Amino acid sequence: MICSNDVRPAPLPTSGRQPPRRVLLLIDDLECGGAQQLVAAFGAELTRRGYDCLACALHPRTELRPRLEAAGIRVVCLNLPRPSILRPWRFASYVLACLTTICRLIRCEGIEIVHAHLSDAEFLGILAGRLCRVGRVLVTVHTQTPLPPRRPGDVRQGLRVRLTRFLFNRADAVVAVSRETATLLHDLFDLRLEKVQVIRNGIDTRAAAVPSGPPLPRPEGRPVLCAVGRLVAQKNQAVLFPVMARLLEDGYAPRLLVAGEGELRRALEQARDAAGLKDRVVFLGRRDDVAAVLAGCDIFLLPSLFEGTSLALLEAMAAGKPIVASDVPGNRDILRHGQTALLCPPTDAAAIAEAVRRLSDNPGLAAALGEAARHEVRKNYSIEGMTDAYIALWNAVGRR
């Protein structure tokens, strides 16, 4: 509930050894993207540890709200559509409405930590946190494209860089989910080295390994491949159609399950049909239980053009699936070629098909890679370990 500025709960003590306990997780929206899934899992783990978590979503997309509330996280959805900055009066009204409400939440709820995720939430979270003198204000950058795609020379891009530099340098910490993202933030926005921290994403490794419901019916044919991710250009699912064609030419009977939604779904379905693969490639849409999808497949594919720390990849590792992934920095941070996965150039359909053939023809290798990946994710990418790292960072910046 949002209360007026003059009504506040008694603040929790933060002196002595008492750590801060009231956290605002601020995010652009609660659609089923990777950052949103991470915030849901992170908030659930914090709540389990006794933190008082409030999640606030700025925009109308709120599919994950029931999941957060089921985990004991209080949720406020502002449902404010974001107008274009080219409509300055509407945009200014949007910013003012968001900022006013966030500040009211901070004051009413006695918020001690503001932790923002995604673009608008990052900017507004830093501003609100500083206006309200919150002791710890942090952002997590989930993407390796922190600037929107615009034409060279677009004046908005220069303004965006300057504003990001100004605000990020006023946060207590800027967290990157991969080393490549950290380097990009430092170089692009001239952030001080001590300002940028790397904390890789984590998942509930136990839940990811066990479907909450029955697995999908296994389609006929071999191998059964699956890809999980938003249907957007970054995820590069279109390369999988020539991969399927090559496997068919080599005498295999492959099936491909594609889980996820996005702006490219119709175009991808048309490309599938044009390639004559309608009976072999199934688009599953948005799936709440990725573990059930993974349970019905032989090999997990991640052909992304770039990645930070892919939650779908971590889930496939937790499920012990053999993995063929793109050889890009975010994936190389997690996987070791020939030890926990097979890595291929993201646009090389022939190399991806060859990796799939190798795993299909060598069950021993597939099992060994899957087991090594499972061990790696449990050791280094658990939600518990990630939460420990964030809490340590909160405490460290609070002592500055």
N, C-alpha and C positions, 0 to 999 in steps of 0.2 A: 504494500500500500504506500502511496506517496502522500506525505503529510506536509503541512505548511512549514515555513522556515522557522517559526518560533516554537515548534514542538520537536523536542529531541529526546532520545533515550539517554539515560545516564551512561556516559562513556565507560567502556571497559578500561581498567587500569593498564597502562603501558609502561609504567616505571618499574625499576628493579628488574626481576627476571621474567616478568609476565610478558609473553610475546603478543603481538597484535593478533586479533582473532576475527575481526569483521572485514570481509573482503567483498569488493565490488568487481565482478567480472563483466567488463563492458565489451560488447561486440556489435558489429554492424547488423547482423541478422542471425536467425537460428534455422537457416535452411540446412540441408544434409551435406555440407561440405566438410573438408578435412579439418579446418580450423574450428568449426562449430562442434564437430565430433570430439575434438580434443578438449574444448572448453567443457563439454558435458562430462567427459570422463574425469577431467581435472577437478571440476567442482564437486563431483560425487566423491572423489577420494578426499578432498579437503573436508567435506561434510562428515565423512566417516571418521575423520580425525578430530572432530569437534569444532571445526571452524564454522562461523556463521556466514554463509555464502549467499550473496544476492547477485543474480545475473540480470543484466539490462541489455535488451536488444533495441537498436534504433529503428530499424526498417521493418516493413510489414511481414516478411517471410519468417514464419515461426514454427516450422514443422517439428523441430526438436523440443519444443516447450514441454510436452508431456513427459519426455524422458528426463529432463532436468528436474521437473517437479516430483517425479516418482523417486528420484534420488535424494529428496529433501532440500533441494535448492529452491529458494524463492526466486520468482521470475517476474520482471516488469518488462512489458513490451510497449515501446512508445508508438509503434506503427506509423512512423513519419516517413512518407516517401521522400527520396532525395531528389530535389530538382537540379537541373543543370546549372553550373556556375555561370553559364551564359545568360541566365535569368537572375541577375544579381539581387533584386529585391526579394524574390522567392527564396533564393539560396540563403540570403542573410536571415530571413525569417525562420528558415529551417534550422540554421546554426544556432540562433538565439533560443528557439524552442528546445532543442536538444540540450544546450548548455545549461539553460535554466533548470530543466528537469533533473539533469545529472547532479548539479550542485545541490538541489533540494534533497535528492536521495542521499547524497553524501552526508549532509548535515542531519537529516532526520534519522538516518540509520547509524550514525556514529562511525562511518566507514574509516578504517585505518590503513587499508591498502586499496589502491585503484590499479587494476591490472587490465589493460586494454588489448584487444585483438582486432585486427583488420583496420582498414584505412581511416574511415571517419571516426571510429571509436578511438583510434590512437590519438588523433589530433584533439578531439573533444575531451578525451579522458585526461590527457596531459593538462589542457587548459583548466578543466574543472578541478582537477587535483591540486593544481597550484593556486587557483583562486580560493579554494577551501582549505588550503594549507594542510593537506593530507601528508602524513609522514613518509609514505612510500608510494611512488607513482612509477609504474613500469609498463612497457609495451612488449608484446611478442610479435615479431615479423615472421609470417608463415610462408611468404612467397619470395621467389627470386625475381619477381617483376614488380618492385615497389612503386614504379611509376606507371600510370596508364599509358597505353599505346597512343601516341599522337604524332602528327606530322612534324618533321624537322622544322625548327624555327617557330613552332607554336608557342606564343608568349605564356600560355598557361603552364607549360612544362617548366620553364624557368622559375615561375612563381611557386610552383609545387616544390621544386628542389629547395628553394630558399626557405619556404615555410616549414618543410620537413626538417631541414637542418636546424632551424631556430627551435622548433618544439622538441625534437628528439634530444637535443643537447640540454633541455630542461627537465627531461625525465630522469629519475634516479638510475634507471638501467634500461637498455634496449636489448632484448633477447632475440637472438637469431637461432633458427632451428637446425642450421647446418653451418659448417665452416665457410662454405662458399657464400652463403647469405651474409655472414658476418663481414667478410671481406668486401662484398658489394656495398653494404651499408656504410662501412668506413670510407671507402673510396668515393661513393656517389654523394654522400652527404657530409663528408669531412667530420665524422664523429670521432671524438677522442677514443683512443684504444681501450681505456679502462671503462668507457661507457657501454661498450658492446660485449655481451656475454653469449656464449653458445650453450644452450640447453636443448638437447634433442628430444623429440616427441617420445612419449611412452604410451603403452596400451595396457589394458587388463589382459595379461597373457593367458590367464586361466580361462576367462570367458571367450577369448578369441579362438581357443582350441576346441571348445565344446559347443555345438549348436544348441540354441535354446529351444528349438523345435526340430521336427524331422528334417533330414537333409533333402535337397531337391532330388526328384527322381532322376536317376542316372540315364542320360540319353544313350542310345546305341552308338557304337563306333568307338574308335580308339585312335589317338588319345583324346580325352576330354580336357579342353583348355578353358581357362577362365581369366577374365580381365575385370577389375573392379576400379571404378573411378568416374568422375564427372565426364560427360560427353562434351569435351571442349578440346580446342586445338592442342593444348599442352599435353594431354594424355595420349594423343597420337594413335587412337584405336584404328584409324583407317589403314595403317600399315599391316594390320593383322589379316586383311582380306587377301592380299597377295601371298602372305604366309600360308593361309589355308589352301590357296590354289596350288602352291608348290607341294604341300603335303599330299594333296589329292593326286597330283601327277606322279608322286613317288609311291603310290599304292596304299597309302594310309586312308583311314576313314575318320578324319577328325571332326570333332564338334567343338563349338566355341560358345561359351556363355558370357555375356557382357552385362555386368551389373552397374547401374548408375543412370542418372538423368542429366540432361544438359541441352544447350542450345543447338548442338550438332546432331541430335538424335535423328531427325528426319533425313538429313543429308547422309548420315552413316547408313541408315536403312536403305536409302536409294542406291548407295554405292555397293552395299551387300547384294541387293537384288540384281544390279547390273553385272556383278561378278558371278552370278549364278549360284550364290551361296545361301539363298533364303532358307533352305531346309537344313542348313548346317550351322548357321549363326543365329542365336536367340538373344534378343535384347530383353533383359529381365526387368528393366526399370529400376527405380529406387528400391533398395533392399535394406531393411532394418537389421536383418540377421545375416551378416556376411559369412559367418561361420558355416551356415547351412549351404551357402553357395560353394565355399571352399571344400566342404565335405564331399560334394558331388563331382569334383574334378581331379584330374591327374597332375596337371601342371599349371602354375600360376604365371601369367604374363603381365609385365609392366613395361610397355614400350615408350614411356613418357619422353618428351623432348627435354624437359628439365624437371627437377624435383627438389624439395627441401628435405623433409623427412616424411615419406609417404606412410600414412596410417594403414592403408590397404596392404602395402608391402609388409609392414610389421605384423599385421593380422595373418597374412599368408605364412610368414615365418613361424608364428606361434602355432599355426595349424600343422607345421611340419611338411609343407608342400615344397616340392622341387620348383625352383623359380628360374625363369628367364627374364632378365630385366635389361633396360637400356644402360649403356655404359656412359652415364653422366655423373657429374660430381656428387649430387645428393645421394644417388644410389651407391656410388663407390665409397661414400663415408660409412655405409652400413654393411655392404656385401663385399665378399672377397671372391673374385672369379676362380672357379674350380674348387672352391672350398665350401662356400655357403650358397652359391648360385652360379649360373652362367650369364655373363654379361656380353651384350652385343651392341653395335652402333644402332641408334634408335630408328634410323630410316632404312636399314639394310635388311630387307625382307628375306633375302637368301640366307644371311647369317642367323636370323631368328629361327627360320625354318630348320636349319641345320642343328641348332641347339635343341629344338623340340625333338627332332629325330634322334639325337644322341641320348636324350633322357628317356624317350619311349623305348629305345632298343637296349637300354642298359638300366634295368630296374635297380640294380645294386648301387649304381652311381646316383640315381634319382633319390633313393632312400637315404643314402649317406649325406647328400646335400641338404635334404629336408631336415634330417636330424641335427646337422650342424647349425642350420639356420634357427631351428627351435631353441637350441642351447644358447645361441648368440642373443636372441631377442629376450629370453628370460634373464640373461645375465646383465644386459646393458640397456634394454629399452622397455622396462616395466613402468607402469603408471606410478608405482610406489617410488621407484628411483627418480623419476622425473619430478614428482611432487617434493621429494626430499631436496632436490637441487633448487627448486623454486623457493621453498621455505628458507633454505640457507641463504639464498640471494636476498630475499626480503629482510632477513635479520642483518645481513652484512650492510645493505644500503641504509638501514635504520640506524646503524652505529656511526655513519659518516658525519 
